Amino acid sequence: QTQLNRIAQNYPAIPVITVDGIYGERTANSVRAFQRIFNLPQTGITDYATWYEISEIYVGVSRIAEPG
């Protein structure tokens, strides 16, 4: 949830969600939006491919924010 919210700062089509550790409908919707943007099957489930892509994008957008 935290990583999705950070990615949403750069990709506003991804809904920001409450970080509560519960994989509810709002989290699934956010995951579906992420999957749609990054051309993954839109299941709303964080499978290995989705988790890998979230991790990769999170690292990328986090580095953008680092001072040079």
C-alpha positions as a printed Julia matrix, in Angstrom:
68×3 Matrix{Float64}:
   0.0     0.0     0.0
   2.81    2.38    0.86
   4.62    1.67   -2.39
   1.43    2.04   -4.44
   0.75    5.41   -2.81
   4.28    6.59   -3.63
   3.88    5.46   -7.23
   0.51    7.27   -7.38
   2.34   10.58   -6.83
   3.82   10.12  -10.32
   0.87    8.22  -11.81
  -2.28    9.99  -10.54
  -4.6     7.48  -12.27
  -3.7     5.09   -9.42
  -6.03    5.75   -6.48
  -4.33    6.63   -3.2
  -5.36    4.19   -0.49
  -5.27    4.02    3.3
  -2.22    2.14    4.54
  -3.86   -0.29    6.95
  -2.4    -3.66    5.99
  -5.81   -4.91    4.83
  -6.06   -6.12    1.24
  -9.59   -4.93    0.68
 -11.51   -3.7    -2.36
  -9.8    -0.29   -2.39
  -6.36   -1.9    -2.47
  -7.5    -4.3    -5.21
  -8.81   -1.34   -7.24
  -5.51    0.47   -6.85
  -3.65   -2.67   -7.94
  -5.96   -3.0   -10.98
  -5.2     0.6   -11.98
  -1.48   -0.09  -11.61
  -1.82   -3.25  -13.69
  -3.74   -1.38  -16.41
  -1.09    1.38  -16.64
   1.81   -1.08  -16.77
   0.17   -3.56  -19.18
  -0.3    -6.42  -16.74
  -3.42   -8.62  -16.49
  -5.97   -6.59  -14.5
  -6.75   -9.11  -11.78
  -6.45   -6.88   -8.72
  -4.24   -9.59   -7.24
  -0.61   -8.87   -6.38
   0.94  -11.9    -8.02
   4.67  -12.24   -8.62
   4.68  -10.25  -11.88
   2.7    -7.4   -10.3
   4.82   -7.35   -7.15
   8.01   -7.29   -9.23
   6.72   -4.39  -11.34
   5.54   -2.45   -8.26
   8.99   -2.91   -6.7
  10.77   -1.8    -9.88
   8.57    1.28  -10.41
   8.74    2.19   -6.7
  12.56    2.2    -6.8
  12.47    4.32   -9.96
  10.09    6.96   -8.67
  11.82    7.04   -5.28
  15.16    7.74   -6.97
  13.6    10.58   -8.99
  12.96   12.35   -5.7
  16.52   11.99   -4.41
  18.65   15.11   -4.53
  21.44   14.83   -7.09
